[in-house]
Amino acid sequence: MKKMVYIPKWSLLKEENNFGVKLGVSLVSFLLLAFTLVHRRSSAFSPLSHAPLLQINSASPGESINNGETCDFFVGDWVAYEGEPPYNSSCSFIIDPQNCIKNGRPDTDFLHWTWKPRGCDLPRLDPLKFLQMMRNKSWAFVGDSISRNHVQSFLCMLSTVEEAIQVYHDEDYKSQRWLFPSYNLTASVIWSPFLAKSIIPQNIYSASPSEIDLHLDTLDPSWTDHYNSWDYIVFSTGKWFSRSAIYYDNNNTILGCHSCSKRNLTELRFDSAYRRVIKRVLDYIITSNHRGSIFYRTNSPDHFEGKEWYNGGTCSRKEPVQEGEFELSLLDKILREIEMEEFAKAEGRANETGVKLRLFDVNMMSLLRPDGHPGVYRFNQPFVRERNGEVVSDCLHWCLPGPIDSWNHVLMEMIVNGLRA
């Protein structure tokens, strides 16, 4: 049996000096758009030497994988692909704002690229084999709207074999669970945008939202209450931390507030809150008795160009870019630096305790795909005369089908070849 060694190794270059720069109204406004979209039903890289090491067995005979050589699934390039995407726009799990083809996007070249790691080839995706391996297992994707985007791709890819059926949803359809009946495989998405306990006001998507109450010392029970019942968990968080929030600690003691100009509270930077929560989540995982497989997925970068979303920022590219052609935004750089630093501190401890904690680093494969977002095609036929006002682009979430399917291709390959619970 051939072997392949997976070594995630990419980080970002440290931001020069001005780490405490205020991201301001543009970020809050951007997030107002980005996270409203899915709640409705209808470059820089640098080596990271202390990265986690994972043994992965080879694919089935005939697949091209270099014998005994190192291969990082997350460092690669997008190459043209003449085949069809793993599913089409008729998949029932695609919500309207991400169904770019159905909404009238005229170009389809963005569907015909495949992720090619440097040093090895990803075996051809076999959803039937994956389902057979996942018999009587459970998956959970815990995080924000990108986690929902991720699980919808996951469901669409596997539903080419058997259609999943919904067996649970909360009142707002934010947390949901599906079942593949022939395999007794469940897949859940758990709405937990901070991974920590939070109270999000009802007017969060208005022009002048109230502050979020964020408890930095308490993890979100929406996932901790079910943590040990899942065999495979994909955690993620990110851009919600730039929102206006009051920070609590030590049984409801107010520490201060981020971006609360109308309150007489100590102003705190969001990056310290983000770091603290990431550390607490990783500590919880490491000290748990969980014996399944746990992935921490890195932040998914956005691709607004020219301006911000509210004053004309767009993502109208038609093909991938090359490494170095597109740089992370300031917000994405801050988030990435923190999560990579905290994971590097945690992964050695996880190995000592036997917890199967793995970094799922989607940064590079995502950053190189500015063509993969809905853009203006988050609406159906956005340029019809009846639509009044300026068309606003979504350059954060991903078209389905689209580049995010490669996240799942890599994820499934990691499971098939050596990360079984």
C-alpha positions as CSV (number, residue, x, y, z in Angstrom):
1,M,0.0,0.0,0.0
2,K,1.4,3.4,-1.0
3,K,1.6,6.1,1.6
4,M,1.4,9.8,1.5
5,V,2.3,12.3,4.2
6,Y,0.2,15.3,4.7
7,I,1.9,18.4,6.1
8,P,-0.2,21.6,6.3
9,K,2.4,24.4,6.3
10,W,1.0,27.7,5.1
11,S,0.5,30.8,7.2
12,L,0.3,34.5,6.3
13,L,3.0,37.1,6.4
14,K,2.6,39.2,9.6
15,E,0.8,42.4,9.1
16,E,3.2,45.4,9.3
17,N,3.0,47.3,12.6
18,N,-0.6,48.6,12.3
19,F,-2.3,45.5,13.8
20,G,-4.6,47.6,15.9
21,V,-6.0,49.5,12.9
22,K,-9.7,50.1,13.3
23,L,-11.6,48.2,10.7
24,G,-14.6,50.5,11.2
25,V,-18.0,50.8,9.6
26,S,-17.1,49.1,6.4
27,L,-16.5,45.8,8.1
28,V,-19.7,46.0,10.1
29,S,-21.6,46.9,7.0
30,F,-20.0,44.2,5.0
31,L,-20.9,41.6,7.5
32,L,-24.5,42.9,7.6
33,L,-24.7,42.0,4.0
34,A,-22.8,38.7,4.1
35,F,-24.6,37.0,6.9
36,T,-28.0,38.3,6.0
37,L,-27.8,36.5,2.6
38,V,-27.9,32.9,4.0
39,H,-30.3,33.4,6.8
40,R,-33.2,33.7,4.4
41,R,-34.5,30.4,3.2
42,S,-35.4,31.0,-0.4
43,S,-1.1,37.0,-0.8
44,A,0.4,36.2,1.1
45,F,1.7,32.9,2.3
46,S,4.7,31.9,4.4
47,P,5.9,28.5,5.8
48,L,4.7,27.2,9.1
49,S,7.4,24.8,10.3
50,H,5.6,23.4,13.3
51,A,2.5,22.1,11.4
52,P,0.6,18.9,12.2
53,L,1.8,15.7,10.7
54,L,-0.7,13.1,9.4
55,Q,-0.1,9.7,7.8
56,I,-2.5,9.0,4.9
57,N,-2.6,5.8,3.0
58,S,-2.8,5.9,-0.8
59,A,-5.9,5.8,-2.9
60,S,-7.2,2.8,-4.8
61,P,-4.9,1.2,-7.4
62,G,-4.4,3.3,-10.5
63,E,-4.6,6.6,-8.9
64,S,-1.4,8.7,-9.2
65,I,0.1,9.5,-5.8
66,N,3.8,9.7,-5.3
67,N,5.1,6.9,-3.2
68,G,6.6,7.9,0.2
69,E,6.8,11.6,-0.6
70,T,5.4,14.5,1.3
71,C,2.2,16.0,0.0
72,D,0.2,18.9,1.4
73,F,-3.4,18.7,0.2
74,F,-3.8,22.4,1.0
75,V,-1.0,23.8,-1.1
76,G,-1.6,23.6,-4.8
77,D,-3.1,25.2,-7.9
78,W,-6.4,25.2,-9.8
79,V,-6.1,23.5,-13.1
80,A,-8.6,23.4,-16.0
81,Y,-10.9,20.4,-16.0
82,E,-13.0,19.2,-18.9
83,G,-15.3,17.1,-16.8
84,E,-18.6,18.1,-15.1
85,P,-19.0,19.3,-11.5
86,P,-19.9,16.6,-8.9
87,Y,-23.6,17.7,-9.0
88,N,-25.7,20.3,-10.7
89,S,-27.8,23.3,-9.8
90,S,-30.9,21.1,-9.3
91,C,-29.6,19.8,-6.0
92,S,-32.3,20.4,-3.5
93,F,-29.9,21.5,-0.7
94,I,-28.7,24.7,-2.6
95,I,-30.3,27.8,-1.2
96,D,-31.3,30.5,-3.7
97,P,-28.6,33.0,-2.9
98,Q,-25.9,30.5,-3.8
99,N,-27.5,28.9,-6.8
100,C,-25.5,31.1,-9.3
101,I,-26.5,29.2,-12.4
102,K,-30.2,29.1,-11.6
103,N,-30.0,32.9,-10.8
104,G,-28.7,33.6,-14.3
105,R,-24.9,33.7,-14.1
106,P,-24.0,33.5,-17.8
107,D,-20.5,32.1,-17.6
108,T,-19.9,28.5,-16.6
109,D,-16.1,28.2,-16.8
110,F,-15.9,28.6,-13.0
111,L,-17.3,25.1,-12.8
112,H,-14.5,23.5,-14.8
113,W,-11.5,23.8,-12.5
114,T,-10.1,21.2,-10.2
115,W,-7.8,21.6,-7.2
116,K,-4.4,20.0,-7.8
117,P,-2.1,19.7,-4.8
118,R,1.6,20.2,-5.6
119,G,3.4,16.8,-5.4
120,C,0.4,14.5,-5.6
121,D,-2.9,14.0,-7.3
122,L,-6.3,13.9,-5.5
123,P,-7.9,10.6,-6.4
124,R,-11.2,10.8,-8.2
125,L,-14.0,11.4,-5.8
126,D,-16.1,8.3,-5.0
127,P,-19.2,9.3,-3.0
128,L,-20.4,5.7,-2.8
129,K,-17.2,4.5,-1.2
130,F,-17.4,7.4,1.3
131,L,-21.0,6.6,2.2
132,Q,-20.2,3.0,2.7
133,M,-17.3,3.9,5.1
134,M,-19.6,6.3,6.9
135,R,-22.3,3.7,7.8
136,N,-23.7,4.4,11.3
137,K,-21.6,7.6,11.7
138,S,-22.5,11.2,12.4
139,W,-21.0,14.5,11.1
140,A,-21.4,18.0,12.5
141,F,-20.4,21.3,10.9
142,V,-20.3,23.9,13.6
143,G,-19.9,27.6,12.9
144,D,-21.5,30.4,10.9
145,S,-23.0,30.8,7.4
146,I,-19.9,29.5,5.7
147,S,-20.4,26.2,7.6
148,R,-23.9,26.1,6.2
149,N,-22.5,26.7,2.7
150,H,-20.0,23.8,3.4
151,V,-22.6,21.3,4.6
152,Q,-24.8,22.0,1.6
153,S,-22.0,21.1,-0.7
154,F,-21.3,18.0,1.4
155,L,-25.0,17.0,1.1
156,C,-25.2,17.6,-2.6
157,M,-22.1,15.6,-3.3
158,L,-23.3,12.6,-1.4
159,S,-26.9,12.9,-2.6
160,T,-25.7,11.8,-6.1
161,V,-25.8,8.4,-4.5
162,E,-28.8,8.7,-2.1
163,E,-30.9,11.7,-1.4
164,A,-30.6,12.8,2.2
165,I,-33.8,13.6,4.2
166,Q,-34.1,16.3,6.7
167,V,-34.9,14.9,10.2
168,Y,-34.5,18.1,12.3
169,H,-34.5,21.9,12.1
170,D,-34.8,24.6,14.6
171,E,-37.3,27.4,14.3
172,D,-35.1,29.6,12.1
173,Y,-33.6,26.7,10.1
174,K,-30.2,27.8,11.3
175,S,-29.4,24.4,12.9
176,Q,-30.5,21.4,10.9
177,R,-29.8,17.6,10.6
178,W,-30.2,15.2,7.7
179,L,-30.1,11.5,7.3
180,F,-28.9,9.2,4.6
181,P,-31.3,6.4,5.5
182,S,-29.6,3.4,3.7
183,Y,-26.4,4.2,5.6
184,N,-27.7,5.6,8.8
185,L,-25.3,8.5,8.3
186,T,-26.4,11.9,9.8
187,A,-25.0,15.3,8.9
188,S,-25.8,18.3,11.0
189,V,-25.1,22.0,10.8
190,I,-25.0,23.8,14.1
191,W,-25.4,27.6,14.1
192,S,-22.7,28.9,16.4
193,P,-21.1,31.9,14.8
194,F,-18.8,32.6,17.7
195,L,-18.4,29.1,19.1
196,A,-18.8,30.8,22.5
197,K,-22.1,31.7,24.3
198,S,-23.7,34.7,22.7
199,I,-26.9,36.6,22.7
200,I,-27.6,38.0,19.2
201,P,-30.2,40.8,19.0
202,Q,-33.2,40.4,16.8
203,N,-32.2,43.6,14.9
204,I,-28.8,42.2,14.0
205,Y,-29.4,42.6,10.3
206,S,-30.8,46.1,10.5
207,A,-29.0,49.3,9.5
208,S,-28.3,50.1,13.2
209,P,-28.1,46.8,15.0
210,S,-27.8,46.5,18.8
211,E,-24.6,45.1,20.3
212,I,-24.1,41.4,20.7
213,D,-23.5,40.0,24.2
214,L,-20.5,37.7,23.9
215,H,-19.4,35.6,26.9
216,L,-15.7,34.9,26.4
217,D,-15.5,32.4,29.3
218,T,-18.3,30.1,28.2
219,L,-18.6,28.0,25.1
220,D,-21.8,27.7,23.2
221,P,-24.0,24.9,24.6
222,S,-25.6,24.5,21.2
223,W,-22.6,22.4,20.3
224,T,-21.0,21.4,23.7
225,D,-24.2,19.6,24.7
226,H,-23.9,17.3,21.7
227,Y,-20.1,17.2,21.3
228,N,-19.6,13.6,22.3
229,S,-22.4,12.3,20.1
230,W,-20.7,13.2,16.8
231,D,-18.0,11.0,15.2
232,Y,-16.7,13.8,12.9
233,I,-16.8,17.5,13.7
234,V,-15.7,20.5,11.5
235,F,-15.4,23.7,13.6
236,S,-15.0,27.2,12.2
237,T,-15.6,30.8,13.1
238,G,-14.3,34.2,12.0
239,K,-15.8,37.3,10.6
240,W,-18.6,37.7,13.2
241,F,-16.0,38.8,15.7
242,S,-15.6,42.1,13.9
243,R,-19.2,43.0,14.8
244,S,-20.1,45.4,17.6
245,A,-20.2,43.4,20.8
246,I,-20.1,43.7,24.6
247,Y,-17.6,41.2,26.1
248,Y,-18.4,39.4,29.3
249,D,-16.2,37.3,31.6
250,N,-16.4,35.7,35.1
251,N,-20.1,35.2,35.4
252,N,-21.4,38.2,33.5
253,T,-18.8,40.8,34.4
254,I,-18.5,43.3,31.6
255,L,-14.9,43.6,30.3
256,G,-15.6,46.2,27.7
257,C,-17.0,46.6,24.2
258,H,-15.9,46.4,20.7
259,S,-17.1,49.2,18.4
260,C,-19.7,50.6,20.8
261,S,-19.4,54.3,20.3
262,K,-22.7,55.1,22.0
263,R,-21.8,53.3,25.2
264,N,-19.6,54.4,28.1
265,L,-17.6,51.2,28.1
266,T,-13.9,50.5,27.6
267,E,-13.2,50.0,23.9
268,L,-11.6,46.6,23.2
269,R,-10.2,45.2,20.0
270,F,-12.0,42.2,18.6
271,D,-8.8,40.3,17.9
272,S,-8.1,39.6,21.6
273,A,-11.6,38.2,22.0
274,Y,-11.1,36.1,18.9
275,R,-7.9,34.7,20.2
276,R,-9.3,33.9,23.6
277,V,-12.3,32.0,22.2
278,I,-10.2,30.0,19.7
279,K,-7.9,29.0,22.6
280,R,-10.8,28.0,24.7
281,V,-12.3,25.9,22.0
282,L,-9.0,24.1,21.3
283,D,-8.5,23.6,25.0
284,Y,-11.9,22.1,25.3
285,I,-11.2,19.7,22.4
286,I,-7.8,18.7,23.7
287,T,-9.0,17.9,27.2
288,S,-12.1,16.0,26.1
289,N,-12.5,12.3,25.9
290,H,-13.7,12.5,22.3
291,R,-12.3,9.7,20.1
292,G,-13.7,10.7,16.8
293,S,-12.0,13.0,14.3
294,I,-12.1,16.8,14.8
295,F,-11.2,19.4,12.2
296,Y,-10.6,23.1,12.7
297,R,-11.4,24.8,9.4
298,T,-9.6,28.0,8.8
299,N,-11.4,31.3,7.9
300,S,-12.7,31.5,4.3
301,P,-11.4,34.8,2.7
302,D,-13.6,37.2,0.8
303,H,-12.8,38.8,-2.6
304,F,-14.3,42.3,-2.8
305,E,-12.3,44.3,-5.3
306,G,-12.2,48.0,-6.0
307,K,-14.3,49.1,-3.1
308,E,-16.4,47.7,-0.3
309,W,-19.7,46.0,-1.0
310,Y,-21.8,49.0,-0.1
311,N,-20.1,51.4,-2.4
312,G,-19.5,49.3,-5.5
313,G,-17.1,46.5,-4.5
314,T,-17.5,43.5,-6.8
315,C,-16.2,40.0,-7.6
316,S,-16.7,39.7,-11.3
317,R,-13.7,37.6,-12.3
318,K,-14.2,34.6,-14.5
319,E,-11.3,32.3,-13.6
320,P,-8.9,31.5,-10.8
321,V,-5.8,33.6,-10.0
322,Q,-2.2,32.5,-9.5
323,E,-0.5,32.5,-6.1
324,G,0.5,36.1,-5.2
325,E,-2.0,37.7,-7.5
326,F,-4.7,38.2,-4.8
327,E,-3.9,39.3,-1.2
328,L,-5.9,38.7,1.9
329,S,-7.9,41.6,3.3
330,L,-6.8,43.1,6.5
331,L,-9.6,41.4,8.4
332,D,-8.7,38.0,6.9
333,K,-5.0,38.5,7.7
334,I,-5.8,39.2,11.4
335,L,-8.1,36.2,11.7
336,R,-5.7,33.9,9.9
337,E,-2.7,34.9,12.0
338,I,-4.5,34.2,15.2
339,E,-6.0,30.9,14.3
340,M,-2.7,29.6,12.9
341,E,-0.8,30.6,16.0
342,E,-3.3,29.1,18.4
343,F,-3.6,25.9,16.4
344,A,0.2,25.5,16.3
345,K,0.3,25.8,20.1
346,A,-2.5,23.2,20.5
347,E,-1.6,20.5,18.1
348,G,1.3,19.1,20.1
349,R,-0.9,18.7,23.2
350,A,-3.6,17.0,21.1
351,N,-1.1,14.4,19.9
352,E,-0.1,13.8,23.5
353,T,-3.7,13.2,24.6
354,G,-4.6,11.1,21.6
355,V,-7.2,13.5,20.4
356,K,-7.6,13.4,16.6
357,L,-7.4,17.2,16.0
358,R,-6.5,18.2,12.5
359,L,-6.1,21.6,10.7
360,F,-8.3,21.9,7.7
361,D,-6.7,24.8,5.9
362,V,-8.8,26.1,3.1
363,N,-7.0,29.5,2.8
364,M,-4.9,28.9,-0.3
365,M,-7.5,27.0,-2.3
366,S,-10.1,29.7,-1.5
367,L,-7.9,32.7,-1.9
368,L,-7.1,31.7,-5.5
369,R,-10.8,31.5,-6.5
370,P,-12.2,35.1,-6.7
371,D,-14.4,33.8,-9.5
372,G,-16.3,31.4,-7.3
373,H,-18.7,33.7,-5.4
374,P,-22.3,34.6,-6.3
375,G,-21.4,38.2,-6.8
376,V,-24.5,39.9,-8.2
377,Y,-26.1,36.5,-8.9
378,R,-27.2,36.1,-5.3
379,F,-30.4,37.4,-6.8
380,N,-32.3,35.8,-9.7
381,Q,-31.7,37.8,-12.8
382,P,-30.2,40.8,-11.0
383,F,-30.2,43.2,-13.9
384,V,-33.9,43.0,-14.9
385,R,-35.5,46.4,-15.2
386,E,-37.9,45.7,-12.4
387,R,-35.1,45.5,-9.8
388,N,-34.7,48.9,-8.3
389,G,-31.5,50.4,-6.9
390,E,-27.9,49.3,-7.1
391,V,-27.1,45.6,-7.2
392,V,-25.0,44.5,-4.3
393,S,-22.5,41.7,-4.6
394,D,-21.9,38.7,-2.3
395,C,-18.1,38.1,-2.5
396,L,-18.0,36.0,0.7
397,H,-20.1,32.9,0.2
398,W,-19.6,30.3,-2.6
399,C,-21.6,29.3,-5.6
400,L,-23.0,25.8,-5.5
401,P,-21.7,23.9,-7.3
402,G,-18.4,25.7,-7.1
403,P,-14.9,25.8,-5.5
404,I,-16.2,24.9,-2.1
405,D,-16.8,21.4,-3.4
406,S,-13.1,20.9,-3.4
407,W,-13.1,21.5,0.3
408,N,-15.2,18.4,0.6
409,H,-13.2,16.5,-2.0
410,V,-10.1,17.0,0.2
411,L,-12.0,16.3,3.4
412,M,-13.5,13.0,2.2
413,E,-10.1,11.9,0.9
414,M,-8.5,12.5,4.2
415,I,-11.2,10.4,5.8
416,V,-11.0,7.6,3.3
417,N,-7.3,7.3,3.6
418,G,-6.5,7.3,7.2
419,L,-8.6,9.4,9.6
420,R,-11.3,7.0,10.5
421,A,-13.0,7.5,13.8
